[in-house]
Amino acid sequence: MYKVFLVEDEIVVRDGIRDDTKWEETDFIFCGEAPDGEIALPLIQEMKPDILITDIKMPFMDGLQLSRVVKKNMPWIKIIILSGHDEFDFAKEAISIGVAEYLLKPISSVNLLNVLKKMTSQIETEKKERENIEKLSIQLENNKNLLKEKFLNELSQGIVSPVETIEKAKYFGINIISKFYTVLVIEPEFPPELSSSGEYLERLKIEALISGITDQNPDIIKFKRNLAQTVLILKGDNMQTLEENAYAMAQSIKYEVERNSSCMLTIGIGEAKERLQGISQSLAEADSATQFVHVFGTNKIIGISDIIKGGFKDNKLLDYDHNKINDFFKFGNTDNTGELILELMKCVKEYRDSIPLYFYYIFLDIIFAASKFINELGGNIEEVIPEALSLEELISHIRSSSERIGYLEIIFKKVLEYRDTKKEDKYGDIIHNAKTHIANNYACHEISLNSVASSVNVSPSHFSTIFSQETGSTFIEYLTDVRIEKAKELLKSSSLKTSEITFKVGYNDPQYFSYVFKKRTGMTPKEFRG
């Protein structure tokens, strides 16, 4: 059924349209009427008719003025203008507003119904278009939300560059810029008797409760890390204030969720960090904190600083460079494993009263770094280091210093062995294809790191890192070597002029080519040719 609203200042005309038309025998409902546009407007906003019939000349607000307002605020409404005069200017203005029909009085109920029926197909078509657009918008929004979650997860893992982070954050409407960042990891514990459907409903409830606290705060970025964990990135201009806010936020969330659901929460809090790269570091610390539930108890708010309280000097983290572990996984070899482990164990020995606790902290740090590194290589920590499945049980059986060192050696050895087996598999094809592309296109003046990276489907920054690590030289150095070797070949085996060889090996300027050639070979092209 389609709703029709009538605006007409002449009572006789208004009564005739309302009473003489057999609305009950049609697909139309006469939903309301008014004597002028001013009175009609609030009624139209309330009734939301599909079709508006309005006289053109009325006191207070005429038909054209009313039509403008309606089209601006309710563009789906079809408008029929009634007029007692066949005036071209009126008709022209009505068309410009978007009026569907311009009818001259008097008009019979039969003619009016014919006009109304003509509009129904257009109304239905437009309804379907609006529904399709709405469905598409919802789909796009859902896809955007998925991409947003993916971006935030990658950011929290430290695998997105600062420039890319800022660009993507802007696209997703996230204000990412801040002086300091700290990360909270929230993990619920469900009652064992809860069914799978009950657990699902509780997850939805928890998500809604957390959102109710965080979504209106511009200094909080929330995302789901996985089904079990929610991550909050808190921003702030002052490190101490930010850490205080993190604990306050954790307390508010824990109180609200545990008061309104059947679940208990464990919340890990990382230290406040500078720069965007600090987000992944703070997340790793928050992860470490949540692993200490057996020390502090389940369903607690555990900050990384809480882990080392009691025997820690000056309330600082263990005095070793966490990046050394990551760098060792990337570039180290088994011959140097003992040296790194001794350095780590030296830190532990400084806290003799709490050695098991501090060793556990370092042990977890190594396991998390190993997990992230193995994951980046396309592997699974549980396959490479099965011991990671039962960390608590493993550590509980480590009694002596020699056992600690032994277990750490096993972990480092397994990670390095896995790295070496995957290294060639992961990057071999990329390097081979890149070298092939360079060999086929070195003479092209426009060849660049970007174009070669694009040919092997890798980002320029990632390709630059891979290429230099795998070949031992930068992209420019390698390209220059290829060009100079080809130039040497042409100088010895052809009668081409130096200027011709310059262009054949990809250079535009003969003088610059001669400069590069001498720098590489110690001779000018002429001297080399002899």
Residue pairs with C-beta under 8 A, 6 or more apart in sequence:
1 27
1 28
1 29
2 27
2 28
2 29
2 50
2 51
2 116
2 120
2 123
3 28
3 29
3 31
3 47
3 48
3 49
3 50
3 51
4 23
4 28
4 29
4 30
4 31
4 49
4 50
4 51
4 52
4 53
4 116
5 31
5 32
5 33
5 34
5 40
5 43
5 44
5 47
5 49
5 51
5 52
5 53
6 14
6 17
6 18
6 30
6 32
6 33
6 34
6 53
6 54
7 33
7 34
7 35
7 36
7 37
7 40
7 52
7 53
7 54
7 55
7 58
7 63
7 66
8 14
8 17
8 33
8 35
8 53
8 54
8 55
8 58
8 82
9 35
9 36
9 55
9 57
9 58
9 59
10 55
11 35
13 55
13 82
13 105
13 106
14 33
14 35
16 109
17 53
17 107
17 109
17 112
18 30
18 33
20 109
21 30
21 109
21 112
21 113
22 109
23 29
23 30
26 113
26 116
27 117
27 120
28 51
28 113
28 116
31 47
31 49
32 43
32 44
32 47
32 49
34 40
34 43
35 58
36 58
36 59
36 60
36 61
37 54
37 58
37 60
37 61
37 62
37 63
37 65
37 66
37 69
38 60
38 61
39 60
40 54
40 61
40 66
41 61
41 66
41 69
41 70
44 52
44 70
44 74
44 77
45 73
45 74
48 74
48 77
49 77
50 76
50 77
50 78
50 123
51 77
51 78
51 79
51 80
51 116
51 119
51 123
52 66
52 67
52 70
52 77
52 78
52 79
52 80
53 79
53 80
53 82
53 112
54 63
54 66
54 67
54 79
54 80
54 81
54 82
55 63
55 81
55 82
55 83
56 62
56 63
56 64
56 81
56 82
56 83
56 90
56 94
57 63
57 83
57 84
63 81
63 82
64 81
64 90
64 93
64 94
64 97
67 79
67 81
67 94
67 97
67 98
67 99
68 97
70 77
70 79
71 77
71 79
71 97
71 98
75 98
76 123
76 126
76 127
76 130
78 100
78 119
78 122
78 123
79 97
79 98
79 99
79 100
79 101
80 99
80 100
80 101
80 102
80 103
80 115
80 116
81 90
81 94
81 99
81 101
81 102
81 103
82 103
82 104
82 105
82 107
83 90
83 102
83 103
83 104
83 105
84 104
84 105
85 104
86 104
90 102
91 102
94 102
95 102
100 119
100 122
101 115
101 119
103 111
103 112
103 115
144 172
147 172
148 172
148 174
148 223
149 223
149 224
151 160
151 168
151 169
151 172
152 174
152 221
152 223
152 231
152 233
153 223
153 225
154 160
155 165
155 276
155 279
155 280
156 183
156 223
156 225
156 231
156 233
156 279
156 280
156 283
157 280
157 283
157 372
158 277
158 279
158 280
158 281
159 376
160 168
161 461
162 275
162 276
162 277
165 176
165 276
166 176
166 177
169 175
169 176
174 221
175 218
175 235
176 221
176 276
178 219
178 235
178 236
178 237
179 236
179 237
179 238
179 274
180 235
180 236
180 237
180 238
180 239
180 242
180 272
180 273
180 274
180 278
181 233
181 234
181 235
181 236
181 242
181 272
181 273
181 274
181 276
181 278
181 279
181 282
182 233
182 234
182 236
182 242
182 243
182 246
182 269
182 270
182 271
182 272
182 273
182 282
183 231
183 232
183 233
183 234
183 269
183 270
183 279
183 282
183 283
183 285
183 286
184 231
184 232
184 234
184 246
184 249
184 250
184 267
184 268
184 269
184 270
184 286
185 225
185 229
185 230
185 231
185 267
185 268
185 283
185 286
185 287
185 289
185 290
186 210
186 229
186 230
186 231
186 232
186 250
186 253
186 265
186 266
186 267
187 228
187 229
187 265
187 266
187 267
187 268
187 290
188 202
188 203
188 206
188 228
188 257
188 263
188 264
188 265
189 263
189 264
189 265
189 266
189 298
189 299
190 199
190 202
190 262
190 263
191 262
191 263
194 202
194 262
202 261
202 262
202 263
203 227
205 260
205 261
206 230
206 257
206 261
206 263
207 224
207 230
209 253
209 256
209 257
209 260
209 261
210 222
210 230
210 253
210 257
211 222
212 256
213 249
213 252
213 253
213 256
214 220
214 222
214 232
214 249
214 253
215 222
219 234
219 235
219 236
219 245
220 232
220 233
220 234
220 235
220 249
221 232
221 233
221 235
222 230
222 231
222 232
222 233
223 230
223 231
224 230
224 231
225 231
231 283
232 249
233 279
234 242
234 245
234 246
234 249
235 242
236 242
236 245
236 272
239 272
240 272
242 272
243 269
243 271
243 272
243 303
246 269
246 272
246 303
247 269
247 301
247 303
250 267
250 269
250 301
251 301
253 265
253 267
254 265
254 267
254 301
257 263
257 265
258 264
258 265
264 298
264 299
265 299
266 290
266 293
266 298
266 299
266 300
266 301
266 302
267 290
267 300
267 301
267 302
268 285
268 286
268 287
268 288
268 289
268 290
268 302
268 303
268 304
269 286
269 289
269 301
269 302
269 303
269 304
270 281
270 282
270 283
270 284
270 285
270 286
270 289
270 303
270 304
271 281
271 282
271 285
271 303
271 304
271 305
271 317
272 282
273 279
273 281
273 282
281 322
284 322
284 365
284 368
284 369
284 372
285 304
286 304
287 368
288 304
288 307
288 361
288 364
288 365
288 368
289 302
289 303
289 304
289 306
289 307
290 302
291 364
291 391
292 302
292 306
292 307
292 360
293 300
293 302
294 392
295 307
295 357
295 360
296 302
296 306
304 317
305 315
307 357
307 361
308 317
308 318
308 351
308 354
308 357
308 358
308 361
309 315
310 354
311 351
311 353
311 354
311 357
311 358
312 351
312 354
313 350
318 347
318 348
318 358
318 361
318 362
319 347
319 350
320 343
320 344
320 347
320 362
322 365
322 369
324 340
324 343
325 340
325 365
325 366
325 369
326 369
326 373
328 336
328 340
328 412
329 369
329 370
329 373
329 415
329 416
329 419
330 373
330 419
332 340
332 412
332 416
333 416
334 412
334 413
334 416
337 409
337 412
337 413
337 416
338 405
338 409
340 412
341 405
341 408
341 409
341 412
342 405
344 362
344 408
345 359
345 401
345 404
345 405
347 358
347 362
348 355
348 358
348 359
348 362
348 404
349 355
351 357
351 358
356 395
359 395
359 398
359 404
360 395
363 391
363 395
363 407
363 408
364 391
366 408
366 411
366 412
367 381
367 385
367 388
367 391
367 411
370 381
370 384
370 385
370 388
370 411
370 415
371 381
371 388
373 415
373 419
374 380
374 381
374 384
374 415
374 418
375 381
377 418
377 419
377 422
377 426
378 422
378 426
379 418
379 422
381 388
382 388
382 389
384 414
384 415
384 418
385 411
385 414
385 415
387 394
387 407
387 410
387 411
394 407
398 404
398 407
427 466
427 469
427 470
430 456
430 458
430 463
430 466
431 466
431 467
431 470
431 471
433 455
433 456
434 452
434 453
434 455
434 456
434 463
434 467
435 478
437 452
437 455
437 456
438 447
438 452
438 478
438 479
438 482
439 482
441 447
441 451
442 479
442 482
442 483
442 486
442 505
442 506
443 486
443 503
443 504
443 505
443 506
444 506
445 506
445 507
445 508
447 479
447 506
449 460
449 463
449 464
449 475
449 476
450 460
452 463
452 475
453 459
453 460
453 462
453 463
453 464
456 463
458 466
463 475
464 474
464 475
467 474
467 475
467 478
468 474
468 475
471 478
473 481
479 506
480 516
480 520
481 520
483 505
483 506
483 507
484 505
484 516
484 517
484 520
484 521
486 504
486 505
487 501
487 505
487 513
487 517
487 525
488 521
488 528
490 496
490 501
490 504
490 505
491 498
491 501
491 525
491 528
491 529
492 528
492 529
494 501
496 504
498 510
498 513
498 514
498 525
498 526
499 510
501 513
501 525
502 508
502 509
502 510
502 513
505 513
507 513
507 516
513 525
514 524
514 525
517 523
517 524
517 525
517 528
518 524
521 528
